[in-house]
């Protein structure tokens, strides 16, 4: 699935058949931060940590975000949230293909 195809699923009532970290990003993009966070915190790998970091950055909890970036072994993001969302989604989609 490409990023364009993934974004097109945001109009659907349910997430596509993708890994849980991408499901968390899907919920976030639809404005459901709490559901996104719930899904992300149950993903016990670096992809979940990366999404978790992004979500806490979006929430404004920079200290918590910093912790999760470290767990994901990613540098803390400083670009726009939209750009970071796309970067994470693209990377995760590439891993699934």
Order of alpha helices (4+ residues) and beta strands (2+ residues): alpha-alpha-alpha-alpha-alpha-alpha
